Amino acid sequence: MDTELARLADGKYVLVTTFRRDGTPVGTPVWVCRDGESLVFSSGRSTGKVKRLRRDNSVELAACDIRGMSTGAVVKAKAELLDATDAGRIHRLLARKYGFIARLTFWGSRLRRGREGTVCFAVTSTLG
């Protein structure tokens, strides 16, 4: 894992910035964790972030606080959409890192969206 990604994976929140068609950046704070050599995160299948990532997988990552205020240097990378079969494993990894609040959040998400309502992404390397 890149040292920049490892640093971000060790933090509590990461600001994931995706880009609209016109290039406008849109930042969203997310929970992240390590999955082997990857930094992973999940999101609701129908969110704007996911729609933007399906069109353009370029992201900018930065450490941030819960409100999405950047607290670190920006890292440019590519996010890869993972298979639906990976979602359960990624949610278990996130729940291990974030504890009860993550379990509660994922449970609520399943109630609202159903089991197929989330997708997961992996970032494996940064762009130089």
C-alpha positions as CSV (number, residue, x, y, z in Angstrom):
1,M,0.0,0.0,0.0
2,D,1.3,3.5,-0.8
3,T,2.5,5.3,2.2
4,E,0.0,8.1,1.5
5,L,-2.9,5.6,1.3
6,A,-1.7,3.9,4.5
7,R,-1.7,7.3,6.3
8,L,-5.3,7.9,5.1
9,A,-6.4,4.4,6.1
10,D,-5.2,5.0,9.6
11,G,-7.3,8.1,10.0
12,K,-10.9,8.3,11.1
13,Y,-12.4,10.2,8.1
14,V,-11.3,10.8,4.5
15,L,-12.7,13.4,2.2
16,V,-13.4,11.7,-1.1
17,T,-13.7,14.3,-3.8
18,T,-15.4,13.3,-7.1
19,F,-16.0,15.4,-10.1
20,R,-19.2,16.4,-11.9
21,R,-19.4,16.4,-15.7
22,D,-18.4,20.1,-15.8
23,G,-15.4,19.4,-13.6
24,T,-16.9,20.8,-10.4
25,P,-15.4,19.0,-7.4
26,V,-17.8,17.5,-4.8
27,G,-16.3,16.4,-1.5
28,T,-17.9,13.8,0.9
29,P,-16.4,12.6,4.2
30,V,-16.4,8.8,4.4
31,W,-15.2,6.0,6.6
32,V,-12.3,4.1,5.2
33,C,-10.2,1.1,6.2
34,R,-7.5,-1.2,4.8
35,D,-8.2,-4.3,2.8
36,G,-4.9,-5.8,2.0
37,E,-3.1,-3.3,-0.2
38,S,-6.2,-1.2,-0.8
39,L,-8.0,1.7,0.9
40,V,-11.7,0.8,0.8
41,F,-15.0,2.7,1.4
42,S,-18.7,2.1,0.8
43,S,-21.6,4.3,-0.3
44,G,-25.3,4.0,-1.1
45,R,-25.8,2.7,-4.7
46,S,-27.9,5.7,-5.8
47,T,-25.8,8.5,-4.3
48,G,-24.3,11.2,-6.4
49,K,-20.8,10.2,-5.4
50,V,-21.4,6.7,-6.9
51,K,-22.9,8.1,-10.1
52,R,-19.9,10.4,-10.5
53,L,-17.5,7.5,-9.8
54,R,-19.1,5.2,-12.4
55,R,-18.6,7.9,-15.0
56,D,-15.1,9.0,-13.9
57,N,-13.2,7.1,-11.3
58,S,-10.7,10.0,-10.6
59,V,-10.7,11.0,-7.0
60,E,-8.9,13.3,-4.6
61,L,-8.5,12.1,-1.1
62,A,-7.6,14.0,2.0
63,A,-7.8,13.5,5.8
64,C,-10.7,15.4,7.2
65,D,-13.0,15.8,10.2
66,I,-16.6,14.5,10.5
67,R,-17.9,17.6,8.7
68,G,-15.6,17.1,5.7
69,M,-13.2,19.9,6.5
70,S,-9.8,18.9,5.1
71,T,-7.0,18.5,7.6
72,G,-4.3,17.1,5.3
73,A,-2.7,17.1,1.9
74,V,-4.6,16.1,-1.2
75,V,-3.8,12.8,-2.8
76,K,-4.9,12.1,-6.4
77,A,-6.0,8.5,-7.2
78,K,-8.4,6.2,-9.0
79,A,-11.2,4.4,-7.3
80,E,-12.3,0.9,-8.5
81,L,-15.8,-0.3,-8.1
82,L,-15.8,-3.7,-6.3
83,D,-18.1,-6.6,-7.0
84,A,-21.3,-6.8,-4.9
85,T,-19.9,-10.0,-3.3
86,D,-17.2,-7.8,-1.6
87,A,-19.7,-5.5,0.2
88,G,-20.2,-7.8,3.2
89,R,-16.5,-8.3,3.7
90,I,-15.8,-4.5,3.4
91,H,-18.7,-3.7,5.8
92,R,-17.2,-6.2,8.4
93,L,-13.8,-4.5,8.1
94,L,-15.4,-1.1,8.5
95,A,-17.4,-2.3,11.5
96,R,-14.3,-3.7,13.1
97,K,-12.6,-0.3,12.8
98,Y,-15.6,1.9,13.7
99,G,-17.4,-0.3,16.1
100,F,-21.1,-0.1,17.2
101,I,-21.9,3.1,15.3
102,A,-20.8,1.5,12.0
103,R,-22.9,-1.6,12.7
104,L,-25.9,0.5,13.5
105,T,-25.4,2.6,10.3
106,F,-25.1,-0.4,8.1
107,W,-28.2,-2.0,9.7
108,G,-30.2,1.2,9.1
109,S,-28.9,1.3,5.5
110,R,-30.1,-2.2,4.9
111,L,-33.5,-1.3,6.2
112,R,-33.8,1.7,3.9
113,R,-32.1,0.3,0.8
114,G,-32.1,-3.5,1.1
115,R,-29.0,-5.7,1.1
116,E,-28.1,-4.7,-2.5
117,G,-28.3,-1.0,-1.6
118,T,-24.6,-0.3,-1.2
119,V,-21.5,-0.5,-3.3
120,C,-17.8,-0.5,-2.3
121,F,-14.8,1.0,-3.9
122,A,-11.1,0.3,-3.6
123,V,-8.2,2.7,-4.1
124,T,-5.0,0.8,-4.7
125,S,-2.5,3.4,-5.7
126,T,-2.0,7.1,-6.0
127,L,-1.3,9.1,-9.1
128,G,2.1,10.8,-9.2
